[in-house]
């Protein structure tokens, strides 16, 4: 079974104040190649390398990084196949959620108090 715990041990950019880090929602869909299962190792390694990440569902993540939306997109896009789908969007710091699969505590810390549904 995969480890879905938040990545808070990254050494890169760990010293940056939270205010200097951008918050992004990443959603992807991997197309199965003709010979079997889609390759996810490189994509997961790229996602887990960000200073703070949490996996919400099987294919949705929230990351905190000093990179721009274009920088995040390009890094992830290079790990995907031609038929895979990718969305990267900047988050405002407000969110609401219900029954997320993973990262509940991480979300509570990442978003402003009162801006969430539990």
C-alpha positions as CSV (number, residue, x, y, z in Angstrom):
1,X,0.0,0.0,0.0
2,X,1.2,3.5,-0.9
3,X,2.2,6.0,1.8
4,X,-0.2,8.9,1.6
5,X,1.2,10.9,4.6
6,X,2.0,14.6,4.1
7,X,5.6,15.4,3.0
8,X,6.8,17.8,5.6
9,X,10.4,16.7,5.8
10,X,11.7,18.2,2.6
11,X,14.9,20.1,3.0
12,X,14.5,22.3,-0.1
13,X,12.9,25.7,0.7
14,X,12.0,24.4,4.2
15,X,13.4,27.7,5.6
16,X,11.0,29.9,3.7
17,X,8.1,31.4,5.7
18,X,4.7,30.0,4.7
19,X,3.7,33.4,3.4
20,X,6.4,33.1,0.7
21,X,5.1,29.7,-0.5
22,X,2.3,29.3,-3.1
23,X,-0.5,26.8,-2.6
24,X,-1.6,24.8,-5.7
25,X,-4.2,22.1,-6.4
26,X,-3.0,19.5,-8.8
27,X,-5.3,17.0,-10.5
28,X,-4.2,14.4,-13.0
29,X,-5.5,11.5,-14.9
30,X,-3.1,8.8,-16.3
31,X,-4.0,7.1,-19.5
32,X,-3.1,3.4,-19.5
33,X,-0.5,2.6,-22.2
34,X,-1.3,-0.2,-24.6
35,X,1.0,-2.6,-22.8
36,X,-0.6,-2.2,-19.3
37,X,-0.6,0.1,-16.3
38,X,0.5,3.7,-16.5
39,X,3.9,4.6,-15.0
40,X,3.5,6.8,-11.9
41,X,6.8,6.6,-10.2
42,X,8.3,9.7,-11.8
43,X,5.1,11.7,-11.2
44,X,4.9,10.7,-7.6
45,X,8.6,11.4,-7.0
46,X,8.1,14.9,-8.5
47,X,5.0,15.6,-6.3
48,X,6.7,14.3,-3.1
49,X,9.7,16.5,-3.7
50,X,7.8,19.7,-3.0
51,X,8.4,21.3,0.5
52,X,4.9,20.4,1.7
53,X,2.4,18.1,-0.1
54,X,-0.6,16.1,0.7
55,X,-2.6,13.7,-1.4
56,X,-6.3,14.3,-1.3
57,X,-7.5,11.5,-3.5
58,X,-5.8,9.0,-5.8
59,X,-5.1,11.7,-8.4
60,X,-5.5,15.1,-6.5
61,X,-2.8,16.8,-4.5
62,X,-2.3,20.1,-2.7
63,X,1.3,21.4,-2.7
64,X,3.0,24.4,-1.1
65,X,6.1,25.6,-3.0
66,X,7.8,28.9,-4.0
67,X,7.5,27.9,-7.7
68,X,4.9,29.5,-10.0
69,X,2.0,27.7,-11.4
70,X,3.9,27.4,-14.7
71,X,6.9,26.0,-12.9
72,X,4.8,23.4,-11.2
73,X,3.0,22.5,-14.4
74,X,6.2,22.1,-16.4
75,X,7.9,19.9,-13.7
76,X,4.9,17.6,-13.6
77,X,4.2,17.6,-17.3
78,X,7.7,16.3,-18.0
79,X,6.8,13.2,-15.9
80,X,3.6,12.5,-17.9
81,X,2.8,10.7,-21.1
82,X,1.3,12.3,-24.2
83,X,-2.2,11.1,-23.4
84,X,-2.2,11.9,-19.7
85,X,-4.2,14.9,-18.3
86,X,-3.0,17.5,-15.9
87,X,-4.5,20.5,-14.1
88,X,-2.5,22.9,-11.8
89,X,-4.4,25.8,-10.2
90,X,-3.4,28.3,-7.6
91,X,-5.4,28.3,-4.4
92,X,-6.3,31.4,-2.5
93,X,-5.9,30.1,1.0
94,X,-9.6,29.4,1.5
95,X,-11.1,25.9,1.0
96,X,-13.9,23.7,2.0
97,X,-13.9,19.9,1.9
98,X,-15.7,16.8,3.0
99,X,-14.5,13.2,3.2
100,X,-11.1,13.7,1.6
101,X,-9.2,10.5,1.4
102,X,-5.9,11.7,2.8
103,X,-4.3,14.8,4.4
104,X,-7.1,16.0,6.6
105,X,-4.7,17.4,9.3
106,X,-2.4,18.9,6.7
107,X,-5.4,20.7,5.1
108,X,-6.4,22.1,8.5
109,X,-3.0,23.6,8.9
110,X,-2.7,24.9,5.3
111,X,-5.9,26.8,5.1
112,X,-7.3,29.8,7.0
113,X,-9.3,29.0,10.2
114,X,-13.0,29.1,9.5
115,X,-12.5,28.4,5.8
116,X,-13.1,24.7,5.9
117,X,-15.8,22.2,6.2
118,X,-15.0,19.2,8.4
